[in-house]
Amino acid sequence: MTADVTVEALTTLPPVLDVPTAGRLLGLGRSAAYELVESGQWPTPVLRLGRRLRIPTAPLLALLGISPVESAGVVSQVGGRMDESPTAPRDAFSTERHHT
């Protein structure tokens, strides 16, 4: 990890990162990061969302040896139950039948 990245800064990371940002956490430049992703040698999972490439934050932090306690802000952003999400469909997780 580069010297200018602190554990405190990691707590503000979103659940997924773009390739250049993830590369910076590993001390890589933009080109090197993209080369590793395209060659299949990137060390953590890569999400291909259409033409966009995203790197999940949690596996990247685990690779860096940062525990969930140290990165509590990141874990709380991606953790939790799906049915507690404000954007989850209300009926999808309900055990009750709703009649209209």
Phi and psi restraints in degrees (range 20) as a CNS / XPLOR table:
assign (resid 1 and name C) (resid 2 and name N)
       (resid 2 and name CA) (resid 2 and name C) 1.0 -71.5 20.0 2
assign (resid 2 and name N) (resid 2 and name CA)
       (resid 2 and name C) (resid 3 and name N) 1.0 154.0 20.0 2
assign (resid 2 and name C) (resid 3 and name N)
       (resid 3 and name CA) (resid 3 and name C) 1.0 -66.4 20.0 2
assign (resid 3 and name N) (resid 3 and name CA)
       (resid 3 and name C) (resid 4 and name N) 1.0 -25.1 20.0 2
assign (resid 3 and name C) (resid 4 and name N)
       (resid 4 and name CA) (resid 4 and name C) 1.0 -84.8 20.0 2
assign (resid 4 and name N) (resid 4 and name CA)
       (resid 4 and name C) (resid 5 and name N) 1.0 -1.0 20.0 2
assign (resid 4 and name C) (resid 5 and name N)
       (resid 5 and name CA) (resid 5 and name C) 1.0 -99.3 20.0 2
assign (resid 5 and name N) (resid 5 and name CA)
       (resid 5 and name C) (resid 6 and name N) 1.0 123.0 20.0 2
assign (resid 5 and name C) (resid 6 and name N)
       (resid 6 and name CA) (resid 6 and name C) 1.0 -104.9 20.0 2
assign (resid 6 and name N) (resid 6 and name CA)
       (resid 6 and name C) (resid 7 and name N) 1.0 162.2 20.0 2
assign (resid 6 and name C) (resid 7 and name N)
       (resid 7 and name CA) (resid 7 and name C) 1.0 -60.4 20.0 2
assign (resid 7 and name N) (resid 7 and name CA)
       (resid 7 and name C) (resid 8 and name N) 1.0 -36.7 20.0 2
assign (resid 7 and name C) (resid 8 and name N)
       (resid 8 and name CA) (resid 8 and name C) 1.0 -61.0 20.0 2
assign (resid 8 and name N) (resid 8 and name CA)
       (resid 8 and name C) (resid 9 and name N) 1.0 -39.7 20.0 2
assign (resid 8 and name C) (resid 9 and name N)
       (resid 9 and name CA) (resid 9 and name C) 1.0 -66.2 20.0 2
assign (resid 9 and name N) (resid 9 and name CA)
       (resid 9 and name C) (resid 10 and name N) 1.0 -31.9 20.0 2
assign (resid 9 and name C) (resid 10 and name N)
       (resid 10 and name CA) (resid 10 and name C) 1.0 -66.9 20.0 2
assign (resid 10 and name N) (resid 10 and name CA)
       (resid 10 and name C) (resid 11 and name N) 1.0 -25.0 20.0 2
assign (resid 10 and name C) (resid 11 and name N)
       (resid 11 and name CA) (resid 11 and name C) 1.0 -71.5 20.0 2
assign (resid 11 and name N) (resid 11 and name CA)
       (resid 11 and name C) (resid 12 and name N) 1.0 -12.3 20.0 2
assign (resid 11 and name C) (resid 12 and name N)
       (resid 12 and name CA) (resid 12 and name C) 1.0 -99.8 20.0 2
assign (resid 12 and name N) (resid 12 and name CA)
       (resid 12 and name C) (resid 13 and name N) 1.0 2.8 20.0 2
assign (resid 12 and name C) (resid 13 and name N)
       (resid 13 and name CA) (resid 13 and name C) 1.0 -69.6 20.0 2
assign (resid 13 and name N) (resid 13 and name CA)
       (resid 13 and name C) (resid 14 and name N) 1.0 144.7 20.0 2
assign (resid 13 and name C) (resid 14 and name N)
       (resid 14 and name CA) (resid 14 and name C) 1.0 -74.4 20.0 2
assign (resid 14 and name N) (resid 14 and name CA)
       (resid 14 and name C) (resid 15 and name N) 1.0 170.3 20.0 2
assign (resid 14 and name C) (resid 15 and name N)
       (resid 15 and name CA) (resid 15 and name C) 1.0 -61.9 20.0 2
assign (resid 15 and name N) (resid 15 and name CA)
       (resid 15 and name C) (resid 16 and name N) 1.0 -28.6 20.0 2
assign (resid 15 and name C) (resid 16 and name N)
       (resid 16 and name CA) (resid 16 and name C) 1.0 -131.9 20.0 2
assign (resid 16 and name N) (resid 16 and name CA)
       (resid 16 and name C) (resid 17 and name N) 1.0 151.4 20.0 2
assign (resid 16 and name C) (resid 17 and name N)
       (resid 17 and name CA) (resid 17 and name C) 1.0 -121.3 20.0 2
assign (resid 17 and name N) (resid 17 and name CA)
       (resid 17 and name C) (resid 18 and name N) 1.0 155.4 20.0 2
assign (resid 17 and name C) (resid 18 and name N)
       (resid 18 and name CA) (resid 18 and name C) 1.0 -77.2 20.0 2
assign (resid 18 and name N) (resid 18 and name CA)
       (resid 18 and name C) (resid 19 and name N) 1.0 165.9 20.0 2
assign (resid 18 and name C) (resid 19 and name N)
       (resid 19 and name CA) (resid 19 and name C) 1.0 -62.5 20.0 2
assign (resid 19 and name N) (resid 19 and name CA)
       (resid 19 and name C) (resid 20 and name N) 1.0 -45.3 20.0 2
assign (resid 19 and name C) (resid 20 and name N)
       (resid 20 and name CA) (resid 20 and name C) 1.0 -60.4 20.0 2
assign (resid 20 and name N) (resid 20 and name CA)
       (resid 20 and name C) (resid 21 and name N) 1.0 -39.3 20.0 2
assign (resid 20 and name C) (resid 21 and name N)
       (resid 21 and name CA) (resid 21 and name C) 1.0 -66.4 20.0 2
assign (resid 21 and name N) (resid 21 and name CA)
       (resid 21 and name C) (resid 22 and name N) 1.0 -45.3 20.0 2
assign (resid 21 and name C) (resid 22 and name N)
       (resid 22 and name CA) (resid 22 and name C) 1.0 -61.8 20.0 2
assign (resid 22 and name N) (resid 22 and name CA)
       (resid 22 and name C) (resid 23 and name N) 1.0 -39.9 20.0 2
assign (resid 22 and name C) (resid 23 and name N)
       (resid 23 and name CA) (resid 23 and name C) 1.0 -61.9 20.0 2
assign (resid 23 and name N) (resid 23 and name CA)
       (resid 23 and name C) (resid 24 and name N) 1.0 -41.0 20.0 2
assign (resid 23 and name C) (resid 24 and name N)
       (resid 24 and name CA) (resid 24 and name C) 1.0 -60.5 20.0 2
assign (resid 24 and name N) (resid 24 and name CA)
       (resid 24 and name C) (resid 25 and name N) 1.0 -36.7 20.0 2
assign (resid 24 and name C) (resid 25 and name N)
       (resid 25 and name CA) (resid 25 and name C) 1.0 -63.8 20.0 2
assign (resid 25 and name N) (resid 25 and name CA)
       (resid 25 and name C) (resid 26 and name N) 1.0 -26.3 20.0 2
assign (resid 25 and name C) (resid 26 and name N)
       (resid 26 and name CA) (resid 26 and name C) 1.0 -96.1 20.0 2
assign (resid 26 and name N) (resid 26 and name CA)
       (resid 26 and name C) (resid 27 and name N) 1.0 4.2 20.0 2
assign (resid 26 and name C) (resid 27 and name N)
       (resid 27 and name CA) (resid 27 and name C) 1.0 78.9 20.0 2
assign (resid 27 and name N) (resid 27 and name CA)
       (resid 27 and name C) (resid 28 and name N) 1.0 23.0 20.0 2
assign (resid 27 and name C) (resid 28 and name N)
       (resid 28 and name CA) (resid 28 and name C) 1.0 -106.8 20.0 2
assign (resid 28 and name N) (resid 28 and name CA)
       (resid 28 and name C) (resid 29 and name N) 1.0 151.3 20.0 2
assign (resid 28 and name C) (resid 29 and name N)
       (resid 29 and name CA) (resid 29 and name C) 1.0 -80.8 20.0 2
assign (resid 29 and name N) (resid 29 and name CA)
       (resid 29 and name C) (resid 30 and name N) 1.0 171.0 20.0 2
assign (resid 29 and name C) (resid 30 and name N)
       (resid 30 and name CA) (resid 30 and name C) 1.0 -57.3 20.0 2
assign (resid 30 and name N) (resid 30 and name CA)
       (resid 30 and name C) (resid 31 and name N) 1.0 -50.0 20.0 2
assign (resid 30 and name C) (resid 31 and name N)
       (resid 31 and name CA) (resid 31 and name C) 1.0 -63.1 20.0 2
assign (resid 31 and name N) (resid 31 and name CA)
       (resid 31 and name C) (resid 32 and name N) 1.0 -44.8 20.0 2
assign (resid 31 and name C) (resid 32 and name N)
       (resid 32 and name CA) (resid 32 and name C) 1.0 -62.9 20.0 2
assign (resid 32 and name N) (resid 32 and name CA)
       (resid 32 and name C) (resid 33 and name N) 1.0 -40.0 20.0 2
assign (resid 32 and name C) (resid 33 and name N)
       (resid 33 and name CA) (resid 33 and name C) 1.0 -63.7 20.0 2
assign (resid 33 and name N) (resid 33 and name CA)
       (resid 33 and name C) (resid 34 and name N) 1.0 -47.5 20.0 2
assign (resid 33 and name C) (resid 34 and name N)
       (resid 34 and name CA) (resid 34 and name C) 1.0 -64.1 20.0 2
assign (resid 34 and name N) (resid 34 and name CA)
       (resid 34 and name C) (resid 35 and name N) 1.0 -37.4 20.0 2
assign (resid 34 and name C) (resid 35 and name N)
       (resid 35 and name CA) (resid 35 and name C) 1.0 -61.7 20.0 2
assign (resid 35 and name N) (resid 35 and name CA)
       (resid 35 and name C) (resid 36 and name N) 1.0 -42.5 20.0 2
assign (resid 35 and name C) (resid 36 and name N)
       (resid 36 and name CA) (resid 36 and name C) 1.0 -64.4 20.0 2
assign (resid 36 and name N) (resid 36 and name CA)
       (resid 36 and name C) (resid 37 and name N) 1.0 -42.5 20.0 2
assign (resid 36 and name C) (resid 37 and name N)
       (resid 37 and name CA) (resid 37 and name C) 1.0 -63.1 20.0 2
assign (resid 37 and name N) (resid 37 and name CA)
       (resid 37 and name C) (resid 38 and name N) 1.0 -49.6 20.0 2
assign (resid 37 and name C) (resid 38 and name N)
       (resid 38 and name CA) (resid 38 and name C) 1.0 -66.1 20.0 2
assign (resid 38 and name N) (resid 38 and name CA)
       (resid 38 and name C) (resid 39 and name N) 1.0 -29.5 20.0 2
assign (resid 38 and name C) (resid 39 and name N)
       (resid 39 and name CA) (resid 39 and name C) 1.0 -86.5 20.0 2
assign (resid 39 and name N) (resid 39 and name CA)
       (resid 39 and name C) (resid 40 and name N) 1.0 -2.8 20.0 2
assign (resid 39 and name C) (resid 40 and name N)
       (resid 40 and name CA) (resid 40 and name C) 1.0 78.7 20.0 2
assign (resid 40 and name N) (resid 40 and name CA)
       (resid 40 and name C) (resid 41 and name N) 1.0 14.5 20.0 2
assign (resid 40 and name C) (resid 41 and name N)
       (resid 41 and name CA) (resid 41 and name C) 1.0 -103.9 20.0 2
assign (resid 41 and name N) (resid 41 and name CA)
       (resid 41 and name C) (resid 42 and name N) 1.0 6.9 20.0 2
assign (resid 41 and name C) (resid 42 and name N)
       (resid 42 and name CA) (resid 42 and name C) 1.0 -63.7 20.0 2
assign (resid 42 and name N) (resid 42 and name CA)
       (resid 42 and name C) (resid 43 and name N) 1.0 134.6 20.0 2
assign (resid 42 and name C) (resid 43 and name N)
       (resid 43 and name CA) (resid 43 and name C) 1.0 -77.9 20.0 2
assign (resid 43 and name N) (resid 43 and name CA)
       (resid 43 and name C) (resid 44 and name N) 1.0 -3.5 20.0 2
assign (resid 43 and name C) (resid 44 and name N)
       (resid 44 and name CA) (resid 44 and name C) 1.0 -130.0 20.0 2
assign (resid 44 and name N) (resid 44 and name CA)
       (resid 44 and name C) (resid 45 and name N) 1.0 170.1 20.0 2
assign (resid 44 and name C) (resid 45 and name N)
       (resid 45 and name CA) (resid 45 and name C) 1.0 -59.1 20.0 2
assign (resid 45 and name N) (resid 45 and name CA)
       (resid 45 and name C) (resid 46 and name N) 1.0 148.5 20.0 2
assign (resid 45 and name C) (resid 46 and name N)
       (resid 46 and name CA) (resid 46 and name C) 1.0 -123.3 20.0 2
assign (resid 46 and name N) (resid 46 and name CA)
       (resid 46 and name C) (resid 47 and name N) 1.0 131.2 20.0 2
assign (resid 46 and name C) (resid 47 and name N)
       (resid 47 and name CA) (resid 47 and name C) 1.0 -98.7 20.0 2
assign (resid 47 and name N) (resid 47 and name CA)
       (resid 47 and name C) (resid 48 and name N) 1.0 128.3 20.0 2
assign (resid 47 and name C) (resid 48 and name N)
       (resid 48 and name CA) (resid 48 and name C) 1.0 -106.6 20.0 2
assign (resid 48 and name N) (resid 48 and name CA)
       (resid 48 and name C) (resid 49 and name N) 1.0 109.2 20.0 2
assign (resid 48 and name C) (resid 49 and name N)
       (resid 49 and name CA) (resid 49 and name C) 1.0 -113.3 20.0 2
assign (resid 49 and name N) (resid 49 and name CA)
       (resid 49 and name C) (resid 50 and name N) 1.0 90.4 20.0 2
assign (resid 49 and name C) (resid 50 and name N)
       (resid 50 and name CA) (resid 50 and name C) 1.0 66.8 20.0 2
assign (resid 50 and name N) (resid 50 and name CA)
       (resid 50 and name C) (resid 51 and name N) 1.0 -122.8 20.0 2
assign (resid 50 and name C) (resid 51 and name N)
       (resid 51 and name CA) (resid 51 and name C) 1.0 -91.5 20.0 2
assign (resid 51 and name N) (resid 51 and name CA)
       (resid 51 and name C) (resid 52 and name N) 1.0 -5.3 20.0 2
assign (resid 51 and name C) (resid 52 and name N)
       (resid 52 and name CA) (resid 52 and name C) 1.0 -89.4 20.0 2
assign (resid 52 and name N) (resid 52 and name CA)
       (resid 52 and name C) (resid 53 and name N) 1.0 144.3 20.0 2
assign (resid 52 and name C) (resid 53 and name N)
       (resid 53 and name CA) (resid 53 and name C) 1.0 -113.1 20.0 2
assign (resid 53 and name N) (resid 53 and name CA)
       (resid 53 and name C) (resid 54 and name N) 1.0 132.0 20.0 2
assign (resid 53 and name C) (resid 54 and name N)
       (resid 54 and name CA) (resid 54 and name C) 1.0 -133.6 20.0 2
assign (resid 54 and name N) (resid 54 and name CA)
       (resid 54 and name C) (resid 55 and name N) 1.0 147.3 20.0 2
assign (resid 54 and name C) (resid 55 and name N)
       (resid 55 and name CA) (resid 55 and name C) 1.0 -114.3 20.0 2
assign (resid 55 and name N) (resid 55 and name CA)
       (resid 55 and name C) (resid 56 and name N) 1.0 118.5 20.0 2
assign (resid 55 and name C) (resid 56 and name N)
       (resid 56 and name CA) (resid 56 and name C) 1.0 -60.8 20.0 2
assign (resid 56 and name N) (resid 56 and name CA)
       (resid 56 and name C) (resid 57 and name N) 1.0 135.4 20.0 2
assign (resid 56 and name C) (resid 57 and name N)
       (resid 57 and name CA) (resid 57 and name C) 1.0 -69.3 20.0 2
assign (resid 57 and name N) (resid 57 and name CA)
       (resid 57 and name C) (resid 58 and name N) 1.0 -43.6 20.0 2
assign (resid 57 and name C) (resid 58 and name N)
       (resid 58 and name CA) (resid 58 and name C) 1.0 -57.5 20.0 2
assign (resid 58 and name N) (resid 58 and name CA)
       (resid 58 and name C) (resid 59 and name N) 1.0 -49.3 20.0 2
assign (resid 58 and name C) (resid 59 and name N)
       (resid 59 and name CA) (resid 59 and name C) 1.0 -64.5 20.0 2
assign (resid 59 and name N) (resid 59 and name CA)
       (resid 59 and name C) (resid 60 and name N) 1.0 -32.1 20.0 2
assign (resid 59 and name C) (resid 60 and name N)
       (resid 60 and name CA) (resid 60 and name C) 1.0 -66.6 20.0 2
assign (resid 60 and name N) (resid 60 and name CA)
       (resid 60 and name C) (resid 61 and name N) 1.0 -42.8 20.0 2
assign (resid 60 and name C) (resid 61 and name N)
       (resid 61 and name CA) (resid 61 and name C) 1.0 -65.0 20.0 2
assign (resid 61 and name N) (resid 61 and name CA)
       (resid 61 and name C) (resid 62 and name N) 1.0 -38.2 20.0 2
assign (resid 61 and name C) (resid 62 and name N)
       (resid 62 and name CA) (resid 62 and name C) 1.0 -62.6 20.0 2
assign (resid 62 and name N) (resid 62 and name CA)
       (resid 62 and name C) (resid 63 and name N) 1.0 -40.8 20.0 2
assign (resid 62 and name C) (resid 63 and name N)
       (resid 63 and name CA) (resid 63 and name C) 1.0 -59.8 20.0 2
assign (resid 63 and name N) (resid 63 and name CA)
       (resid 63 and name C) (resid 64 and name N) 1.0 -36.5 20.0 2
assign (resid 63 and name C) (resid 64 and name N)
       (resid 64 and name CA) (resid 64 and name C) 1.0 -79.3 20.0 2
assign (resid 64 and name N) (resid 64 and name CA)
       (resid 64 and name C) (resid 65 and name N) 1.0 -4.1 20.0 2
assign (resid 64 and name C) (resid 65 and name N)
       (resid 65 and name CA) (resid 65 and name C) 1.0 78.6 20.0 2
assign (resid 65 and name N) (resid 65 and name CA)
       (resid 65 and name C) (resid 66 and name N) 1.0 24.7 20.0 2
assign (resid 65 and name C) (resid 66 and name N)
       (resid 66 and name CA) (resid 66 and name C) 1.0 -96.1 20.0 2
assign (resid 66 and name N) (resid 66 and name CA)
       (resid 66 and name C) (resid 67 and name N) 1.0 121.3 20.0 2
assign (resid 66 and name C) (resid 67 and name N)
       (resid 67 and name CA) (resid 67 and name C) 1.0 -77.1 20.0 2
assign (resid 67 and name N) (resid 67 and name CA)
       (resid 67 and name C) (resid 68 and name N) 1.0 160.4 20.0 2
assign (resid 67 and name C) (resid 68 and name N)
       (resid 68 and name CA) (resid 68 and name C) 1.0 -58.7 20.0 2
assign (resid 68 and name N) (resid 68 and name CA)
       (resid 68 and name C) (resid 69 and name N) 1.0 -29.3 20.0 2
assign (resid 68 and name C) (resid 69 and name N)
       (resid 69 and name CA) (resid 69 and name C) 1.0 -67.4 20.0 2
assign (resid 69 and name N) (resid 69 and name CA)
       (resid 69 and name C) (resid 70 and name N) 1.0 -42.4 20.0 2
assign (resid 69 and name C) (resid 70 and name N)
       (resid 70 and name CA) (resid 70 and name C) 1.0 -68.1 20.0 2
assign (resid 70 and name N) (resid 70 and name CA)
       (resid 70 and name C) (resid 71 and name N) 1.0 -32.4 20.0 2
assign (resid 70 and name C) (resid 71 and name N)
       (resid 71 and name CA) (resid 71 and name C) 1.0 -112.3 20.0 2
assign (resid 71 and name N) (resid 71 and name CA)
       (resid 71 and name C) (resid 72 and name N) 1.0 42.4 20.0 2
assign (resid 71 and name C) (resid 72 and name N)
       (resid 72 and name CA) (resid 72 and name C) 1.0 -54.4 20.0 2
assign (resid 72 and name N) (resid 72 and name CA)
       (resid 72 and name C) (resid 73 and name N) 1.0 -35.3 20.0 2
assign (resid 72 and name C) (resid 73 and name N)
       (resid 73 and name CA) (resid 73 and name C) 1.0 -63.8 20.0 2
assign (resid 73 and name N) (resid 73 and name CA)
       (resid 73 and name C) (resid 74 and name N) 1.0 -38.7 20.0 2
assign (resid 73 and name C) (resid 74 and name N)
       (resid 74 and name CA) (resid 74 and name C) 1.0 -69.6 20.0 2
assign (resid 74 and name N) (resid 74 and name CA)
       (resid 74 and name C) (resid 75 and name N) 1.0 -44.4 20.0 2
assign (resid 74 and name C) (resid 75 and name N)
       (resid 75 and name CA) (resid 75 and name C) 1.0 -62.0 20.0 2
assign (resid 75 and name N) (resid 75 and name CA)
       (resid 75 and name C) (resid 76 and name N) 1.0 -41.3 20.0 2
assign (resid 75 and name C) (resid 76 and name N)
       (resid 76 and name CA) (resid 76 and name C) 1.0 -67.8 20.0 2
assign (resid 76 and name N) (resid 76 and name CA)
       (resid 76 and name C) (resid 77 and name N) 1.0 -26.7 20.0 2
assign (resid 76 and name C) (resid 77 and name N)
       (resid 77 and name CA) (resid 77 and name C) 1.0 -71.8 20.0 2
assign (resid 77 and name N) (resid 77 and name CA)
       (resid 77 and name C) (resid 78 and name N) 1.0 -37.2 20.0 2
assign (resid 77 and name C) (resid 78 and name N)
       (resid 78 and name CA) (resid 78 and name C) 1.0 -103.2 20.0 2
assign (resid 78 and name N) (resid 78 and name CA)
       (resid 78 and name C) (resid 79 and name N) 1.0 -11.2 20.0 2
assign (resid 78 and name C) (resid 79 and name N)
       (resid 79 and name CA) (resid 79 and name C) 1.0 -87.0 20.0 2
assign (resid 79 and name N) (resid 79 and name CA)
       (resid 79 and name C) (resid 80 and name N) 1.0 -170.2 20.0 2
assign (resid 79 and name C) (resid 80 and name N)
       (resid 80 and name CA) (resid 80 and name C) 1.0 93.3 20.0 2
assign (resid 80 and name N) (resid 80 and name CA)
       (resid 80 and name C) (resid 81 and name N) 1.0 176.3 20.0 2
assign (resid 80 and name C) (resid 81 and name N)
       (resid 81 and name CA) (resid 81 and name C) 1.0 -93.8 20.0 2
assign (resid 81 and name N) (resid 81 and name CA)
       (resid 81 and name C) (resid 82 and name N) 1.0 142.1 20.0 2
assign (resid 81 and name C) (resid 82 and name N)
       (resid 82 and name CA) (resid 82 and name C) 1.0 -62.6 20.0 2
assign (resid 82 and name N) (resid 82 and name CA)
       (resid 82 and name C) (resid 83 and name N) 1.0 -34.7 20.0 2
assign (resid 82 and name C) (resid 83 and name N)
       (resid 83 and name CA) (resid 83 and name C) 1.0 -71.5 20.0 2
assign (resid 83 and name N) (resid 83 and name CA)
       (resid 83 and name C) (resid 84 and name N) 1.0 -7.9 20.0 2
assign (resid 83 and name C) (resid 84 and name N)
       (resid 84 and name CA) (resid 84 and name C) 1.0 -92.6 20.0 2
assign (resid 84 and name N) (resid 84 and name CA)
       (resid 84 and name C) (resid 85 and name N) 1.0 -2.5 20.0 2
assign (resid 84 and name C) (resid 85 and name N)
       (resid 85 and name CA) (resid 85 and name C) 1.0 -69.5 20.0 2
assign (resid 85 and name N) (resid 85 and name CA)
       (resid 85 and name C) (resid 86 and name N) 1.0 136.4 20.0 2
assign (resid 85 and name C) (resid 86 and name N)
       (resid 86 and name CA) (resid 86 and name C) 1.0 -66.7 20.0 2
assign (resid 86 and name N) (resid 86 and name CA)
       (resid 86 and name C) (resid 87 and name N) 1.0 -16.8 20.0 2
assign (resid 86 and name C) (resid 87 and name N)
       (resid 87 and name CA) (resid 87 and name C) 1.0 -101.9 20.0 2
assign (resid 87 and name N) (resid 87 and name CA)
       (resid 87 and name C) (resid 88 and name N) 1.0 -2.1 20.0 2
assign (resid 87 and name C) (resid 88 and name N)
       (resid 88 and name CA) (resid 88 and name C) 1.0 -70.5 20.0 2
assign (resid 88 and name N) (resid 88 and name CA)
       (resid 88 and name C) (resid 89 and name N) 1.0 141.5 20.0 2
assign (resid 88 and name C) (resid 89 and name N)
       (resid 89 and name CA) (resid 89 and name C) 1.0 -59.6 20.0 2
assign (resid 89 and name N) (resid 89 and name CA)
       (resid 89 and name C) (resid 90 and name N) 1.0 132.0 20.0 2
assign (resid 89 and name C) (resid 90 and name N)
       (resid 90 and name CA) (resid 90 and name C) 1.0 -64.1 20.0 2
assign (resid 90 and name N) (resid 90 and name CA)
       (resid 90 and name C) (resid 91 and name N) 1.0 -40.6 20.0 2
assign (resid 90 and name C) (resid 91 and name N)
       (resid 91 and name CA) (resid 91 and name C) 1.0 -78.4 20.0 2
assign (resid 91 and name N) (resid 91 and name CA)
       (resid 91 and name C) (resid 92 and name N) 1.0 -18.6 20.0 2
assign (resid 91 and name C) (resid 92 and name N)
       (resid 92 and name CA) (resid 92 and name C) 1.0 -63.5 20.0 2
assign (resid 92 and name N) (resid 92 and name CA)
       (resid 92 and name C) (resid 93 and name N) 1.0 -28.8 20.0 2
assign (resid 92 and name C) (resid 93 and name N)
       (resid 93 and name CA) (resid 93 and name C) 1.0 -114.3 20.0 2
assign (resid 93 and name N) (resid 93 and name CA)
       (resid 93 and name C) (resid 94 and name N) 1.0 5.2 20.0 2
assign (resid 93 and name C) (resid 94 and name N)
       (resid 94 and name CA) (resid 94 and name C) 1.0 -83.5 20.0 2
assign (resid 94 and name N) (resid 94 and name CA)
       (resid 94 and name C) (resid 95 and name N) 1.0 140.8 20.0 2
assign (resid 94 and name C) (resid 95 and name N)
       (resid 95 and name CA) (resid 95 and name C) 1.0 -90.7 20.0 2
assign (resid 95 and name N) (resid 95 and name CA)
       (resid 95 and name C) (resid 96 and name N) 1.0 -9.5 20.0 2
assign (resid 95 and name C) (resid 96 and name N)
       (resid 96 and name CA) (resid 96 and name C) 1.0 -89.8 20.0 2
assign (resid 96 and name N) (resid 96 and name CA)
       (resid 96 and name C) (resid 97 and name N) 1.0 148.2 20.0 2
assign (resid 96 and name C) (resid 97 and name N)
       (resid 97 and name CA) (resid 97 and name C) 1.0 -93.0 20.0 2
assign (resid 97 and name N) (resid 97 and name CA)
       (resid 97 and name C) (resid 98 and name N) 1.0 131.4 20.0 2
assign (resid 97 and name C) (resid 98 and name N)
       (resid 98 and name CA) (resid 98 and name C) 1.0 -101.9 20.0 2
assign (resid 98 and name N) (resid 98 and name CA)
       (resid 98 and name C) (resid 99 and name N) 1.0 128.1 20.0 2
assign (resid 98 and name C) (resid 99 and name N)
       (resid 99 and name CA) (resid 99 and name C) 1.0 -109.7 20.0 2
assign (resid 99 and name N) (resid 99 and name CA)
       (resid 99 and name C) (resid 100 and name N) 1.0 135.3 20.0 2
